[in-house]
Amino acid sequence: MRLKELAASRVRYGYRRLHILLRRKGWEVNHKRTYRIYCDEGLSIRSKLPKRKGAWRYRQGRPAIRGPNEVWAMDFVSDRIFDGRPFRILTVVDCHTREALSLTPRANFRAFQVTEALDALVKLRGRPKSLRVDNGPACGSTMDRSSPVACSTSGPT
């Protein structure tokens, strides 16, 4: 019981340090018994979260998608053809229906080519409420921040 009280008052101490404190208080107990009781009581040092993992606490969940043409996801796929030349495919997917709305292949994409492909898709399907893109270098600068479409860059889709 004394071990539990010590662990509650000194949260950052492990069983070895608590064992030393118990011995100082006059308890004649060996370290193996201290460890067994420490484990049985469910005591453990609370590990600190790494700094990069702390941001997940403050993120809000994505809102539910209620219907088609509400949220689109956009990303690039890269590959090489038989002679080693690279090419990329711009993929746009409707997140509700999982329908591939656009697959646009090119050897390389410029920002204006991405916006042209999206404009053609908007003329065909209508404007979505939101567009999800990842944080990669290809999608980072292609979006026009003044457009009425909300752009979400919260992570891979």
LUMTORFI-815196 format. One record per residue: residue in one letter; z, x, y of N, C-alpha, C, O in turn. Coordinates in Angstrom, 3 decimals. Layout:
  rolo       n.w       n.u       n.v      ca.w      ca.u      ca.v       c.w       c.u       c.v       o.w       o.u       o.v
     A         Z         X         Y         Z         X         Y         Z         X         Y         Z         X         Y
...
END
This chain:
  rolo       n.w       n.u       n.v      ca.w      ca.u      ca.v       c.w       c.u       c.v       o.w       o.u       o.v
     M     0.000     0.827    -1.192     0.000     0.000     0.000     0.000     0.873     1.258    -0.646     0.549     2.255
     R     0.720     1.958     1.192     0.777     2.869     2.332    -0.600     3.475     2.603    -0.952     3.737     3.753
     L    -1.385     3.699     1.527    -2.726     4.260     1.673    -3.621     3.320     2.478    -4.401     3.769     3.318
     K    -3.511     2.022     2.223    -4.313     1.039     2.942    -3.958     1.015     4.430    -4.840     0.904     5.282
     E    -2.680     1.118     4.733    -2.250     1.124     6.130    -2.767     2.367     6.855    -3.237     2.286     7.990
     L    -2.673     3.513     6.184    -3.177     4.745     6.790    -4.685     4.679     7.017    -5.181     5.110     8.057
     A    -5.416     4.134     6.033    -6.876     4.032     6.156    -7.269     3.078     7.278    -8.278     3.294     7.949
     A    -6.475     2.019     7.487    -6.770     1.073     8.565    -6.522     1.703     9.933    -7.252     1.431    10.887
     S    -5.499     2.539    10.027    -5.197     3.142    11.323    -6.069     4.360    11.621    -6.306     4.682    12.785
     R    -6.544     5.032    10.587    -7.400     6.213    10.763    -8.709     5.977    10.020    -8.885     6.422     8.886
     V    -9.609     5.279    10.668   -10.838     4.805    10.039   -11.763     5.946     9.632   -12.470     5.830     8.631
     R   -11.775     7.023    10.367   -12.707     8.115    10.090   -12.197     9.117     9.059   -12.858    10.124     8.805
     Y   -11.038     8.861     8.462   -10.479     9.782     7.468   -10.938     9.387     6.069   -10.970     8.204     5.730
     G   -11.286    10.365     5.274   -11.615    10.130     3.881   -10.375    10.227     3.016    -9.263    10.387     3.519
     Y   -10.580    10.127     1.680    -9.419    10.122     0.789    -8.708    11.471     0.787    -7.492    11.514     0.601
     R    -9.424    12.569     0.988    -8.770    13.883     0.980    -7.782    14.018     2.152    -6.653    14.475     1.976
     R    -8.220    13.622     3.324    -7.349    13.721     4.501    -6.184    12.736     4.389    -5.060    13.056     4.776
     L    -6.453    11.536     3.857    -5.380    10.562     3.671    -4.365    11.052     2.634    -3.170    10.779     2.747
     H    -4.853    11.779     1.624    -3.955    12.347     0.619    -2.987    13.342     1.269    -1.800    13.358     0.944
     I    -3.488    14.159     2.172    -2.637    15.119     2.890    -1.597    14.381     3.728    -0.436    14.788     3.779
     L    -2.011    13.292     4.387    -1.055    12.526     5.195     0.025    11.891     4.319     1.194    11.848     4.704
     L    -0.366    11.398     3.137     0.619    10.822     2.214     1.623    11.877     1.758     2.821    11.607     1.678
     R     1.133    13.072     1.460     2.026    14.154     1.021     3.006    14.530     2.140     4.171    14.832     1.879
     R     2.527    14.507     3.377     3.409    14.818     4.518     4.495    13.757     4.695     5.604    14.054     5.139
     K     4.156    12.514     4.339     5.123    11.419     4.475     6.151    11.429     3.340     7.114    10.663     3.371
     G     5.947    12.304     2.328     6.922    12.409     1.258     6.497    11.761    -0.044     7.282    11.741    -0.992
     W     5.285    11.230    -0.129     4.804    10.616    -1.368     4.356    11.717    -2.322     3.530    12.553    -1.956
     E     4.891    11.728    -3.541     4.489    12.692    -4.555     3.372    12.067    -5.394     3.635    11.389    -6.387
     V     2.138    12.301    -4.988     0.978    11.730    -5.682    -0.109    12.788    -5.698    -0.326    13.493    -4.712
     N    -0.804    12.891    -6.858    -1.864    13.906    -6.910    -3.179    13.336    -6.359    -3.307    12.124    -6.185
     H    -4.138    14.198    -6.089    -5.377    13.796    -5.410    -6.228    12.864    -6.274    -6.970    12.039    -5.741
     K    -6.130    12.986    -7.600    -6.936    12.106    -8.465    -6.462    10.658    -8.380    -7.265     9.725    -8.366
     R    -5.151    10.493    -8.324    -4.617     9.138    -8.206    -4.935     8.554    -6.825    -5.247     7.370    -6.698
     T    -4.850     9.400    -5.800    -5.207     8.951    -4.454    -6.661     8.482    -4.417    -6.975     7.453    -3.819
     Y    -7.531     9.237    -5.054    -8.950     8.873    -5.080    -9.160     7.565    -5.830    -9.934     6.717    -5.387
     R    -8.472     7.388    -6.972    -8.627     6.172    -7.768    -8.171     4.954    -6.972    -8.861     3.936    -6.949
     I    -7.033     5.049    -6.330    -6.532     3.929    -5.526    -7.440     3.682    -4.322    -7.704     2.535    -3.961
     Y    -7.909     4.751    -3.714    -8.832     4.662    -2.570   -10.080     3.868    -2.957   -10.537     3.010    -2.201
     C   -10.627     4.160    -4.140   -11.827     3.443    -4.611   -11.502     2.017    -5.012   -12.272     1.105    -4.708
     D   -10.361     1.798    -5.698    -9.983     0.448    -6.136    -9.753    -0.493    -4.967   -10.051    -1.683    -5.058
     E    -9.233     0.025    -3.885    -8.979    -0.793    -2.696   -10.250    -1.043    -1.882   -10.232    -1.826    -0.932
     G   -11.337    -0.393    -2.245   -12.597    -0.581    -1.523   -12.628     0.127    -0.180   -13.369    -0.268     0.720
     L   -11.836     1.156    -0.048   -11.798     1.902     1.203   -12.921     2.928     1.197   -13.201     3.549     0.172
     S   -13.544     3.096     2.312   -14.562     4.139     2.438   -14.777     4.421     3.914   -14.489     3.594     4.779
     I   -15.285     5.601     4.170   -15.614     5.960     5.546   -16.855     5.171     5.935   -17.860     5.191     5.224
     R   -16.783     4.494     7.039   -17.952     3.747     7.519   -18.936     4.738     8.114   -18.664     5.379     9.130
     S   -20.074     4.849     7.467   -21.049     5.826     7.954   -21.652     5.357     9.271   -21.918     4.170     9.464
     K   -21.858     6.292    10.153   -22.464     5.970    11.440   -23.948     5.739    11.239   -24.586     6.422    10.438
     L   -24.496     4.782    11.960   -25.923     4.527    11.874   -26.687     5.640    12.584   -26.289     6.069    13.668
     P   -27.775     6.111    11.987   -28.603     7.070    12.721   -29.170     6.406    13.980   -29.349     5.189    14.027
     K   -29.444     7.213    14.980   -29.892     6.663    16.259   -31.183     5.868    16.136   -31.370     4.875    16.840
     R   -32.069     6.291    15.254   -33.340     5.591    15.138   -33.192     4.249    14.449   -34.085     3.409    14.558
     K   -32.093     4.019    13.741   -31.884     2.760    13.052   -31.140     1.747    13.915   -31.010     0.589    13.517
     G   -30.658     2.142    15.057   -29.848     1.253    15.872   -30.629     0.157    16.565   -30.049    -0.864    16.935
     A   -31.916     0.333    16.752   -32.691    -0.638    17.526   -32.901    -1.953    16.788   -33.171    -2.971    17.426
     W   -32.786    -1.961    15.482   -33.043    -3.194    14.735   -32.029    -4.279    15.082   -32.321    -5.462    14.907
     R   -30.851    -3.911    15.566   -29.848    -4.914    15.907   -30.289    -5.792    17.061   -29.947    -6.973    17.122
     Y   -31.045    -5.215    17.970   -31.393    -5.918    19.199   -32.750    -6.604    19.143   -33.124    -7.318    20.074
     R   -33.477    -6.395    18.074   -34.776    -7.050    17.957   -34.589    -8.507    17.584   -33.689    -8.872    16.829
     Q   -35.454    -9.313    18.129   -35.435   -10.720    17.767   -36.500   -10.949    16.720   -37.528   -10.273    16.708
     G   -36.256   -11.891    15.853   -37.219   -12.207    14.810   -38.484   -12.805    15.406   -38.478   -13.342    16.514
     R   -39.547   -12.701    14.660   -40.795   -13.295    15.125   -40.707   -14.810    14.995   -40.176   -15.318    14.007
     P   -41.219   -15.529    15.977   -41.175   -16.989    15.878   -42.087   -17.468    14.754   -43.072   -16.814    14.410
     A   -41.744   -18.609    14.198   -42.536   -19.165    13.101   -43.924   -19.565    13.604   -44.076   -20.054    14.724
     I   -44.911   -19.352    12.774   -46.282   -19.713    13.112   -46.520   -21.123    12.597   -46.372   -21.379    11.402
     R   -46.887   -22.038    13.484   -46.993   -23.441    13.108   -48.384   -23.873    12.675   -48.526   -24.868    11.964
     G   -49.412   -23.144    13.091   -50.753   -23.579    12.743   -51.773   -22.473    12.884   -51.468   -21.395    13.393
     P   -52.992   -22.743    12.428   -54.051   -21.728    12.533   -54.424   -21.467    13.990   -54.204   -22.301    14.868
     N   -54.983   -20.309    14.217   -55.457   -19.869    15.530   -54.326   -19.748    16.548   -54.569   -19.794    17.754
     E   -53.091   -19.592    16.069   -51.965   -19.414    16.975   -51.644   -17.927    17.150   -51.409   -17.469    18.268
     V   -51.634   -17.175    16.042   -51.329   -15.743    16.082   -52.384   -14.996    15.280   -52.651   -15.324    14.123
     W   -52.976   -13.996    15.905   -53.915   -13.115    15.218   -53.291   -11.736    15.094   -52.486   -11.328    15.932
     A   -53.669   -11.024    14.045   -53.238    -9.634    13.874   -54.482    -8.760    13.903   -55.508    -9.099    13.314
     M   -54.379    -7.622    14.601   -55.522    -6.723    14.746   -55.109    -5.321    14.330   -54.028    -4.850    14.682
     D   -55.988    -4.652    13.569   -55.719    -3.281    13.164   -57.029    -2.604    12.807   -58.071    -3.250    12.693
     F   -56.958    -1.281    12.631   -58.127    -0.495    12.242   -57.940     0.028    10.830   -56.831     0.377    10.426
     V   -59.043     0.080    10.080   -59.068     0.684     8.757   -60.075     1.825     8.825   -61.171     1.660     9.361
     S   -59.700     2.990     8.276   -60.579     4.157     8.328   -60.955     4.596     6.925   -60.172     4.453     5.986
     D   -62.165     5.132     6.790   -62.622     5.680     5.516   -63.771     6.639     5.807   -64.156     6.827     6.961
     R   -64.315     7.243     4.752   -65.458     8.134     4.886   -66.556     7.654     3.947   -66.284     7.143     2.861
     I   -67.803     7.827     4.383   -68.918     7.471     3.522   -69.250     8.650     2.610   -68.591     9.688     2.684
     F   -70.254     8.507     1.759   -70.533     9.482     0.707   -70.790    10.889     1.220   -70.489    11.853     0.517
     D   -71.337    11.040     2.418   -71.626    12.382     2.937   -70.503    12.944     3.814   -70.675    13.992     4.436
     G   -69.359    12.261     3.870   -68.190    12.789     4.564   -68.015    12.325     5.994   -67.023    12.671     6.636
     R   -68.961    11.545     6.510   -68.817    11.057     7.882   -67.804     9.910     7.934   -67.847     9.006     7.100
     P   -66.904     9.946     8.901   -65.897     8.882     8.979   -66.457     7.626     9.642   -67.384     7.683    10.450
     F   -65.866     6.494     9.276   -66.157     5.244     9.980   -64.873     4.423    10.018   -63.948     4.637     9.234
     R   -64.847     3.482    10.948   -63.673     2.632    11.130   -64.101     1.182    11.119   -65.228     0.844    11.482
     I   -63.180     0.328    10.696   -63.423    -1.111    10.699   -62.305    -1.772    11.497   -61.123    -1.589    11.209
     L   -62.702    -2.540    12.497   -61.751    -3.332    13.261   -61.535    -4.638    12.498   -62.480    -5.401    12.299
     T   -60.306    -4.899    12.072   -60.005    -6.129    11.339   -59.145    -7.033    12.202   -58.169    -6.592    12.808
     V   -59.517    -8.291    12.250   -58.740    -9.310    12.948   -58.469   -10.418    11.940   -59.397   -10.965    11.345
     V   -57.183   -10.748    11.748   -56.763   -11.708    10.733   -55.945   -12.805    11.392   -55.114   -12.532    12.259
     D   -56.182   -14.058    10.977   -55.346   -15.174    11.407   -54.076   -15.143    10.562   -54.153   -15.219     9.336
     C   -52.915   -15.034    11.195   -51.666   -14.849    10.454   -51.219   -16.099     9.715   -50.447   -15.996     8.761
     H   -51.677   -17.274    10.121   -51.267   -18.503     9.431   -52.081   -18.730     8.169   -51.527   -19.007     7.106
     T   -53.394   -18.612     8.288   -54.270   -18.897     7.144   -54.611   -17.654     6.337   -55.168   -17.763     5.245
     R   -54.286   -16.476     6.856   -54.631   -15.188     6.234   -56.150   -15.016     6.093   -56.629   -14.308     5.207
     E   -56.869   -15.658     6.957   -58.334   -15.573     6.960   -58.765   -14.369     7.791   -58.261   -14.155     8.893
     A   -59.698   -13.586     7.258   -60.255   -12.468     8.014   -61.253   -13.026     9.019   -62.339   -13.467     8.643
     L   -60.888   -13.005    10.284   -61.741   -13.580    11.316   -62.878   -12.641    11.701   -63.981   -13.085    12.018
     S   -62.598   -11.338    11.670   -63.618   -10.379    12.084   -63.408    -9.058    11.353   -62.289    -8.556    11.243
     L   -64.515    -8.511    10.857   -64.551    -7.166    10.294   -65.709    -6.463    10.986   -66.872    -6.707    10.665
     T   -65.392    -5.599    11.929   -66.415    -4.951    12.736   -66.447    -3.460    12.435   -65.535    -2.737    12.838
     P   -67.492    -2.971    11.723   -67.554    -1.534    11.419   -68.263    -0.753    12.526   -69.218    -1.243    13.131
     R   -67.790     0.449    12.780   -68.426     1.381    13.712   -68.038     2.800    13.324   -67.053     3.015    12.618
     A   -68.814     3.754    13.787   -68.467     5.154    13.555   -67.245     5.524    14.381   -66.365     6.242    13.905
     N   -67.186     5.041    15.609   -66.004     5.221    16.452   -65.941     4.044    17.417   -66.966     3.453    17.755
     F   -64.740     3.710    17.855   -64.539     2.582    18.757   -64.086     3.079    20.115   -63.221     3.949    20.224
     R   -64.679     2.517    21.132   -64.208     2.686    22.501   -63.461     1.402    22.872   -63.629     0.372    22.219
     A   -62.652     1.467    23.901   -61.846     0.310    24.289   -62.717    -0.885    24.647   -62.393    -2.018    24.290
     F   -63.807    -0.647    25.343   -64.658    -1.772    25.743   -65.320    -2.420    24.527   -65.599    -3.618    24.550
     Q   -65.576    -1.647    23.462   -66.164    -2.222    22.252   -65.166    -3.129    21.530   -65.549    -4.147    20.954
     V   -63.892    -2.756    21.566   -62.860    -3.601    20.960   -62.741    -4.908    21.731   -62.659    -5.982    21.135
     T   -62.733    -4.816    23.068   -62.626    -6.042    23.867   -63.876    -6.904    23.719   -63.776    -8.131    23.756
     E   -65.045    -6.297    23.553   -66.265    -7.083    23.304   -66.164    -7.838    21.988   -66.533    -9.010    21.913
     A   -65.663    -7.171    20.947   -65.515    -7.832    19.649   -64.508    -8.979    19.732   -64.721   -10.041    19.146
     L   -63.413    -8.763    20.461   -62.424    -9.833    20.616   -62.964   -10.981    21.469   -62.682   -12.145    21.183
     D   -63.738   -10.667    22.517   -64.329   -11.717    23.341   -65.301   -12.572    22.538   -65.325   -13.793    22.689
     A   -66.103   -11.935    21.684   -67.032   -12.681    20.835   -66.274   -13.594    19.880   -66.703   -14.716    19.610
     L   -65.156   -13.114    19.375   -64.344   -13.912    18.466   -63.687   -15.081    19.194   -63.567   -16.173    18.638
     V   -63.263   -14.852    20.434   -62.660   -15.927    21.228   -63.688   -17.006    21.528   -63.356   -18.192    21.512
     K   -64.930   -16.618    21.803   -65.986   -17.615    22.045   -66.239   -18.459    20.804   -66.548   -19.647    20.897
     L   -66.106   -17.831    19.646   -66.366   -18.519    18.382   -65.199   -19.396    17.950   -65.411   -20.528    17.516
     R   -63.959   -18.892    18.060   -62.792   -19.572    17.492   -61.823   -20.139    18.526   -60.961   -20.943    18.171
     G   -61.937   -19.752    19.770   -60.950   -20.149    20.770   -59.910   -19.055    20.933   -59.805   -18.152    20.102
     R   -59.145   -19.142    22.007   -58.179   -18.096    22.337   -56.865   -18.332    21.584   -56.348   -19.449    21.584
     P   -56.313   -17.277    20.936   -55.007   -17.436    20.271   -53.867   -17.380    21.284   -54.047   -16.912    22.409
     K   -52.693   -17.861    20.874   -51.526   -17.769    21.752   -50.977   -16.353    21.789   -50.439   -15.916    22.806
     S   -51.115   -15.626    20.667   -50.542   -14.296    20.577   -51.434   -13.408    19.716   -52.120   -13.882    18.810
     L   -51.409   -12.110    20.017   -52.178   -11.121    19.258   -51.231   -10.000    18.862   -50.632    -9.363    19.729
     R   -51.087    -9.748    17.558   -50.206    -8.693    17.068   -51.020    -7.441    16.793   -52.051    -7.488    16.123
     V   -50.546    -6.332    17.316   -51.162    -5.039    17.043   -50.041    -4.059    16.714   -48.894    -4.270    17.109
     D   -50.369    -2.986    15.989   -49.348    -1.993    15.688   -49.228    -1.017    16.848   -49.947    -1.134    17.840
     N   -48.334    -0.070    16.727   -48.089     0.880    17.805   -48.929     2.141    17.678   -48.631     3.150    18.318
     G   -49.959     2.099    16.873   -50.786     3.282    16.666   -51.591     3.656    17.890   -51.698     2.862    18.825
     P   -52.166     4.864    17.905   -52.916     5.322    19.066   -54.200     4.536    19.278   -54.686     4.449    20.406
     A   -54.758     3.964    18.224   -56.016     3.235    18.365   -55.822     1.920    19.107   -56.698     1.504    19.866
     C   -54.692     1.264    18.901   -54.469    -0.041    19.522   -53.685     0.036    20.825   -53.595    -0.955    21.549
     G   -53.125     1.181    21.127   -52.232     1.282    22.272   -52.883     1.014    23.605   -52.290     0.346    24.452
     S   -54.088     1.515    23.819   -54.691     1.401    25.147   -55.805     0.372    25.210   -56.422     0.204    26.261
     T   -56.080    -0.321    24.108   -57.227    -1.225    24.115   -56.919    -2.567    24.746   -57.840    -3.272    25.159
     M   -55.655    -2.943    24.834   -55.324    -4.280    25.304   -55.255    -4.335    26.823   -54.690    -3.453    27.469
     D   -55.835    -5.376    27.369   -55.759    -5.623    28.804   -54.455    -6.360    29.070   -54.292    -7.495    28.622
     R   -53.539    -5.752    29.775   -52.209    -6.331    29.980   -52.244    -7.553    30.906   -51.266    -8.298    30.971
     S   -53.335    -7.766    31.612   -53.396    -8.912    32.510   -53.984   -10.149    31.838   -54.125   -11.185    32.488
     S   -54.333   -10.068    30.550   -54.935   -11.208    29.873   -53.878   -12.274    29.586   -52.695   -11.953    29.472
     P   -54.294   -13.544    29.467   -53.324   -14.608    29.209   -52.808   -14.636    27.772   -51.906   -15.416    27.466
     V   -53.352   -13.812    26.890   -52.897   -13.760    25.510   -51.691   -12.851    25.434   -51.736   -11.721    25.920
     A   -50.599   -13.329    24.826   -49.404   -12.521    24.657   -49.671   -11.473    23.583   -50.158   -11.797    22.500
     C   -49.355   -10.230    23.882   -49.607    -9.136    22.947   -48.275    -8.632    22.406   -47.405    -8.222    23.174
     S   -48.114    -8.661    21.080   -46.882    -8.231    20.442   -47.130    -6.915    19.721   -48.009    -6.835    18.863
     T   -46.360    -5.875    20.064   -46.511    -4.578    19.404   -45.224    -4.205    18.688   -44.768    -3.064    18.772
     S   -44.643    -5.161    17.988   -43.344    -4.929    17.366   -43.397    -4.147    16.067   -42.342    -3.794    15.540
     G   -44.545    -3.866    15.535   -44.636    -3.099    14.298   -45.827    -3.549    13.469   -46.597    -4.407    13.901
     P   -45.980    -2.988    12.305   -47.114    -3.364    11.465   -47.013    -4.817    11.034   -45.916    -5.345    10.849
     T   -48.141    -5.449    10.879   -48.152    -6.858    10.502   -48.311    -7.036     9.033   -48.339    -8.167     8.547
END
